[in-house]
Amino acid sequence: MDNMVTPLADIRPVNDKKSWNDFIHLPWQLYQDDPNWVPPLLMEIQDRLNPEKNPYFEHAKMQAWVAYEDARPVGRITAQLDELVYKYHGEKTGHFGFFETIDDPAVANALFAVAEDWLRRQGAEKVVGPFSLSINEESGLQVDGFDEPSFLMMPHHLPYYAALVEQNGYHKVKDLYAYEVGLVEATIPRAVKRVVASTEKAEDVVFRKIDRNNYDEDLATILDIFNDAWRDNWGFLPFTNSELKHTAKSLKLLIREDFTTIVEHEGRPVAMMVTLPNVNEAIADLNGRLFPFGWLKLLWRIKVKTTRTVRIPLMGIRKDIQSTPLGGAIALALIYKCGHAAIDAGCRQAEYSWVLEDNTALRKILDAFECYITKTYRLYEKSLS
């Protein structure tokens, strides 16, 4: 079913320059009255969807569609099938993503119908999403916290989307939380400070910043720790070697030495934490464009002025010490030290995201720092049989 027409929506596959342009630019139409929507960088979206530039497509395939009414784009969706899902989870599961639409059930129903039909023909038995494109990129549908902009690499949606998804037979499979905390020394409990001080004094534990002279090697270490630390988590997919290199290159502009920590125990890298400037704060007025002067503004805002907000997208402790007292102490120390680095840089708010709802160990640690949930991103699933 490459083309589908309903009385109220004309669903067309994205297969040429015009349809890609309609697909990418649709959010500018839908969110024009939403003061908390931050226009994404057009170059980043184009590169993410380009099989020649995104190594995701080395192990996955995708089809995109746009919904039209009277020749005007009013909705969009993608369907993805990732070989790694079957390899690591043994499930014939497809994904949907990039879901955006006007508040019209007929349009939403037609979009899901064509995406699900494509996935069935690829052999998928169920569909989970939204992922844009994978669980290692933007994940989940925002279901609360619409009164503030989302942080870097986190999705922002309209409040009516959840009802449209659920009306199509989707049910919750997992919630992902975004935690925020004010970066103020006074909020850190004394008990936490004592644990941190003791851990920092341990002779066999070393906290070190990422080394710009060995950037590629250190970032590979960080992502290797991530792959090990997260391997048993729900929905986990590892970074491939190509994705490691791609991620290292794409993050190079944002990575700050003082915001990124690797922990070594007895000379072995065992934990890491990456804090990034909240680029959404820096690009909010660029309207998605870096040219002609957007690059200069962005670089000045994140390198010179610095953002007042930061996001912690990566934190991990190797599996063999996660449940030990040492692992818990390192986790506390990482959050404390990276928080202090952000304070010293002039930042005042941090978001830890995303956190699985059933990751009780990390959630207890975040509670100890008086972090609070500000947004929920929901993942849905539906049987295709």
C-alpha positions as CSV (number, residue, x, y, z in Angstrom):
1,M,0.0,0.0,0.0
2,D,2.3,2.8,-1.3
3,N,-0.6,5.3,-1.6
4,M,-3.7,5.5,0.5
5,V,-6.6,7.9,0.1
6,T,-9.4,8.5,2.6
7,P,-12.2,10.9,2.4
8,L,-10.4,13.3,4.7
9,A,-6.8,12.6,4.2
10,D,-4.5,11.9,1.3
11,I,-1.5,9.9,2.5
12,R,1.5,9.9,0.2
13,P,4.9,8.2,0.6
14,V,7.9,10.6,0.9
15,N,10.0,9.9,-2.1
16,D,11.1,13.2,-3.7
17,K,12.4,16.6,-2.8
18,K,9.0,18.2,-2.4
19,S,7.6,15.5,-0.2
20,W,10.7,15.5,2.0
21,N,10.5,19.3,2.3
22,D,6.8,19.0,3.4
23,F,7.7,16.2,5.8
24,I,10.6,18.2,7.5
25,H,8.8,21.6,7.6
26,L,5.4,20.4,8.9
27,P,6.2,21.2,12.6
28,W,6.6,24.9,11.7
29,Q,3.0,24.9,10.8
30,L,1.7,22.8,13.7
31,Y,3.6,24.6,16.4
32,Q,3.4,28.2,15.2
33,D,1.3,29.1,18.2
34,D,3.3,27.1,20.8
35,P,5.7,29.3,22.7
36,N,7.5,26.3,24.2
37,W,8.4,24.6,20.9
38,V,12.0,25.1,19.9
39,P,12.5,24.8,16.1
40,P,15.0,22.0,15.5
41,L,18.0,22.6,13.3
42,L,17.0,21.8,9.8
43,M,20.5,20.5,8.9
44,E,20.4,18.1,11.9
45,I,17.0,16.7,10.8
46,Q,18.0,16.3,7.2
47,D,21.2,14.5,8.2
48,R,19.4,12.2,10.6
49,L,17.0,11.1,7.9
50,N,19.7,10.7,5.2
51,P,20.9,7.1,4.8
52,E,24.2,8.3,3.4
53,K,24.9,10.3,6.6
54,N,23.3,8.3,9.4
55,P,24.8,4.9,10.2
56,Y,21.5,3.8,11.7
57,F,20.5,2.9,8.1
58,E,23.3,0.3,7.9
59,H,21.0,-2.0,10.0
60,A,17.6,-0.5,9.6
61,K,15.1,0.7,6.9
62,M,12.5,3.3,7.1
63,Q,9.5,4.7,5.1
64,A,8.0,8.1,5.6
65,W,4.6,9.5,4.7
66,V,2.9,12.9,4.6
67,A,-0.9,13.4,5.0
68,Y,-2.4,16.1,2.8
69,E,-5.8,17.9,2.8
70,D,-6.5,20.1,-0.2
71,A,-2.8,19.8,-1.2
72,R,-1.7,21.2,2.3
73,P,0.5,18.9,4.5
74,V,-1.4,18.2,7.8
75,G,0.4,15.1,9.2
76,R,3.4,12.8,9.0
77,I,4.7,9.5,10.2
78,T,7.6,7.1,9.7
79,A,7.8,3.3,10.0
80,Q,11.1,1.7,10.8
81,L,12.4,-1.9,11.0
82,D,15.7,-2.4,12.8
83,E,17.7,-5.6,12.4
84,L,19.3,-5.0,15.8
85,V,15.9,-5.3,17.6
86,Y,15.5,-8.9,16.4
87,K,19.2,-9.6,17.0
88,Y,19.2,-8.4,20.7
89,H,15.6,-9.0,21.7
90,G,14.4,-11.8,19.4
91,E,11.3,-9.9,18.6
92,K,9.8,-9.1,15.2
93,T,9.1,-5.6,16.3
94,G,8.7,-2.5,14.1
95,H,8.8,1.1,15.2
96,F,7.0,4.3,14.3
97,G,8.3,7.8,14.7
98,F,8.2,11.5,13.7
99,F,4.4,11.4,14.3
100,E,2.9,14.9,13.9
101,T,-0.6,15.8,12.9
102,I,-3.4,18.3,13.2
103,D,-6.1,17.5,15.8
104,D,-8.1,15.2,13.5
105,P,-8.7,11.5,14.2
106,A,-9.2,10.8,10.5
107,V,-5.7,12.0,9.6
108,A,-4.1,10.2,12.5
109,N,-6.0,7.0,11.7
110,A,-4.9,7.1,8.1
111,L,-1.3,7.7,9.0
112,F,-1.1,4.8,11.5
113,A,-3.0,2.5,9.0
114,V,-0.4,3.0,6.2
115,A,2.6,2.7,8.6
116,E,1.2,-0.5,10.2
117,D,0.5,-2.0,6.8
118,W,4.1,-1.3,5.7
119,L,5.4,-3.0,8.8
120,R,3.2,-6.0,8.4
121,R,4.5,-6.5,4.9
122,Q,8.1,-6.4,6.3
123,G,7.2,-9.2,8.7
124,A,6.7,-7.2,11.9
125,E,4.3,-8.7,14.5
126,K,4.0,-5.6,16.7
127,V,4.9,-2.0,16.6
128,V,6.5,0.2,19.4
129,G,7.1,3.9,19.4
130,P,7.6,6.7,18.9
131,F,11.3,6.5,18.1
132,S,12.8,9.1,15.9
133,L,14.6,7.0,14.8
134,S,15.8,4.6,17.5
135,I,15.9,4.3,21.3
136,N,19.3,6.0,21.2
137,E,17.8,9.1,19.6
138,E,14.5,10.9,20.4
139,S,12.2,8.5,22.2
140,G,8.7,8.7,23.5
141,L,5.6,10.8,23.2
142,Q,5.4,13.7,25.6
143,V,2.3,13.4,27.7
144,D,2.8,16.1,30.4
145,G,5.0,19.1,31.2
146,F,3.9,21.1,28.1
147,D,4.4,24.4,29.9
148,E,8.2,24.5,29.4
149,P,10.5,23.9,26.4
150,S,12.1,20.5,26.1
151,F,15.8,20.1,26.5
152,L,18.4,19.1,23.9
153,M,17.6,15.9,22.0
154,M,14.3,15.4,23.8
155,P,11.0,15.6,21.9
156,H,8.3,18.2,22.3
157,H,4.7,17.4,21.4
158,L,1.2,18.8,21.4
159,P,-1.1,17.7,24.2
160,Y,-3.7,16.1,22.0
161,Y,-1.3,13.6,20.4
162,A,-1.7,11.0,23.1
163,A,-5.4,10.6,22.6
164,L,-4.9,10.2,18.9
165,V,-2.3,7.5,19.4
166,E,-4.5,5.6,22.0
167,Q,-7.6,5.8,19.8
168,N,-5.6,3.7,17.3
169,G,-5.3,0.8,19.7
170,Y,-1.9,1.6,21.2
171,H,-1.3,1.1,24.9
172,K,1.5,2.2,27.2
173,V,4.5,-0.1,27.4
174,K,6.9,2.2,29.3
175,D,7.3,5.7,30.6
176,L,10.5,7.7,30.5
177,Y,11.0,10.6,32.9
178,A,12.9,13.8,32.7
179,Y,14.2,15.0,36.1
180,E,15.3,18.6,36.8
181,V,17.2,20.0,39.6
182,G,18.3,23.5,40.5
183,L,22.1,23.7,40.5
184,V,22.5,25.1,44.0
185,E,25.1,23.9,46.5
186,A,22.6,24.3,49.4
187,T,20.3,21.6,48.1
188,I,22.9,18.8,48.4
189,P,22.3,16.7,51.6
190,R,25.3,16.3,54.0
191,A,25.1,12.6,53.9
192,V,25.7,12.7,50.1
193,K,28.6,15.1,50.6
194,R,30.2,12.6,53.1
195,V,29.9,9.7,50.6
196,V,31.4,11.8,47.8
197,A,34.3,13.0,49.9
198,S,35.1,9.5,50.9
199,T,34.9,8.2,47.3
200,E,37.2,11.0,46.0
201,K,39.8,10.2,48.6
202,A,40.0,6.5,47.7
203,E,43.4,5.7,46.3
204,D,42.1,3.1,43.8
205,V,39.3,5.4,42.3
206,V,40.3,8.2,39.9
207,F,37.9,10.8,38.5
208,R,39.2,12.4,35.3
209,K,38.0,14.8,32.7
210,I,37.7,13.8,29.0
211,D,41.0,14.5,27.3
212,R,40.6,16.7,24.1
213,N,43.9,15.3,22.8
214,N,42.5,11.8,23.0
215,Y,38.9,12.7,22.3
216,D,38.0,9.8,20.0
217,E,39.5,7.3,22.3
218,D,37.8,8.7,25.4
219,L,34.4,9.0,23.8
220,A,34.7,5.4,22.6
221,T,35.4,4.5,26.2
222,I,32.3,6.4,27.3
223,L,30.1,4.7,24.8
224,D,31.6,1.3,25.6
225,I,30.7,1.8,29.3
226,F,27.2,2.9,28.2
227,N,26.8,-0.3,26.1
228,D,27.8,-2.4,29.1
229,A,25.9,-0.5,31.7
230,W,22.6,-0.4,29.9
231,R,22.7,-3.8,28.2
232,D,20.0,-5.3,30.4
233,N,17.7,-2.3,30.4
234,W,14.3,-2.5,28.6
235,G,14.6,-1.9,24.8
236,F,18.4,-1.4,24.9
237,L,20.2,-1.4,21.6
238,P,24.0,-0.9,21.5
239,F,25.9,1.6,19.5
240,T,27.5,0.0,16.5
241,N,31.1,0.8,15.6
242,S,29.9,3.1,12.9
243,E,27.4,4.8,15.3
244,L,30.2,5.3,17.8
245,K,32.3,7.2,15.3
246,H,29.3,9.2,14.1
247,T,28.3,10.1,17.6
248,A,31.8,11.1,18.5
249,K,31.9,13.4,15.5
250,S,28.5,14.9,16.1
251,L,29.1,15.6,19.8
252,K,32.5,17.1,19.4
253,L,31.2,20.7,19.2
254,L,29.1,20.3,22.4
255,I,31.4,18.2,24.6
256,R,33.2,20.2,27.3
257,E,36.1,18.8,29.2
258,D,34.9,20.1,32.5
259,F,31.4,18.7,31.9
260,T,32.5,15.1,31.0
261,T,33.9,12.7,33.6
262,I,35.3,9.2,33.3
263,V,35.9,7.1,36.5
264,E,38.7,4.6,36.7
265,H,38.9,1.9,39.4
266,E,42.2,0.2,39.8
267,G,43.1,1.6,36.3
268,R,40.0,0.3,34.6
269,P,37.4,2.7,33.2
270,V,34.2,1.7,35.1
271,A,31.8,4.7,34.9
272,M,31.1,7.9,33.1
273,M,28.8,10.9,32.9
274,V,28.3,13.4,30.1
275,T,26.8,16.8,30.6
276,L,25.9,18.9,27.6
277,P,24.9,22.5,27.2
278,N,21.2,22.7,26.5
279,V,21.5,23.7,22.9
280,N,17.7,24.2,22.7
281,E,18.2,27.3,24.9
282,A,20.8,28.5,22.4
283,I,18.9,27.9,19.2
284,A,15.4,29.0,20.2
285,D,15.5,32.1,18.0
286,L,17.3,30.7,15.0
287,N,14.2,29.2,13.4
288,G,16.1,26.1,12.5
289,R,18.7,27.8,10.4
290,L,22.4,28.1,10.9
291,F,23.1,30.3,7.9
292,P,24.2,32.9,7.4
293,F,24.9,33.9,11.0
294,G,23.4,31.1,13.1
295,W,26.7,29.3,13.5
296,L,28.3,32.3,15.0
297,K,25.4,32.8,17.4
298,L,25.4,29.2,18.4
299,L,29.1,28.9,19.0
300,W,29.1,32.1,21.1
301,R,26.2,31.1,23.2
302,I,27.5,27.6,24.1
303,K,31.3,28.3,24.2
304,V,31.5,31.9,25.4
305,K,28.3,33.0,27.1
306,T,27.3,29.4,28.1
307,T,23.8,28.2,28.6
308,R,22.1,28.5,31.9
309,T,20.7,25.0,31.5
310,V,22.3,21.7,30.8
311,R,21.2,18.1,30.1
312,I,22.8,14.9,31.3
313,P,22.0,12.4,28.5
314,L,24.6,9.8,29.3
315,M,25.5,8.2,32.6
316,G,26.6,4.6,33.2
317,I,28.4,2.3,35.6
318,R,29.7,-1.0,34.4
319,K,27.4,-3.9,35.2
320,D,29.8,-5.8,37.5
321,I,29.9,-3.0,40.1
322,Q,26.5,-1.4,39.6
323,S,24.9,-3.1,42.6
324,T,27.9,-2.7,44.9
325,P,28.6,0.0,47.5
326,L,31.4,1.2,45.2
327,G,29.0,1.6,42.3
328,G,26.5,3.6,44.4
329,A,29.2,5.8,45.8
330,I,30.6,6.5,42.3
331,A,27.1,7.4,41.0
332,L,26.6,9.9,43.8
333,A,30.1,11.4,43.2
334,L,29.5,11.7,39.5
335,I,26.3,13.6,39.9
336,Y,27.9,15.8,42.5
337,K,31.0,16.6,40.6
338,C,29.3,17.2,37.2
339,G,26.8,19.4,39.0
340,H,29.5,21.5,40.5
341,A,31.3,21.9,37.1
342,A,28.0,23.2,35.7
343,I,27.6,25.6,38.6
344,D,31.1,26.9,38.1
345,A,30.3,27.6,34.4
346,G,27.3,29.7,35.4
347,C,24.6,27.1,34.8
348,R,21.6,27.1,37.1
349,Q,19.3,24.2,36.0
350,A,20.0,20.6,34.9
351,E,17.9,17.9,33.4
352,Y,18.6,14.2,33.8
353,S,16.9,12.5,31.0
354,W,15.6,10.1,30.2
355,V,15.1,7.7,33.1
356,L,13.1,4.5,32.8
357,E,10.2,4.4,35.2
358,D,11.4,1.1,36.7
359,N,15.0,2.2,37.1
360,T,14.5,2.4,40.9
361,A,18.2,2.5,41.7
362,L,18.9,5.7,39.7
363,R,15.6,7.2,40.7
364,K,16.6,6.9,44.4
365,I,19.9,8.6,43.7
366,L,18.1,11.4,41.9
367,D,15.7,11.7,44.9
368,A,18.7,12.1,47.2
369,F,19.7,15.2,45.2
370,E,16.1,16.5,45.5
371,C,15.5,16.2,41.7
372,Y,11.9,16.3,40.6
373,I,10.1,14.9,37.5
374,T,9.1,17.6,35.1
375,K,8.1,15.7,32.0
376,T,6.9,12.2,31.0
377,Y,7.6,10.6,27.6
378,R,5.4,7.6,26.9
379,L,6.3,4.6,24.7
380,Y,3.4,2.7,23.1
381,E,2.9,-0.6,21.5
382,K,0.3,-2.4,19.5
383,S,0.0,-6.0,18.1
384,L,0.0,-6.2,14.3
385,S,-1.4,-9.7,14.1
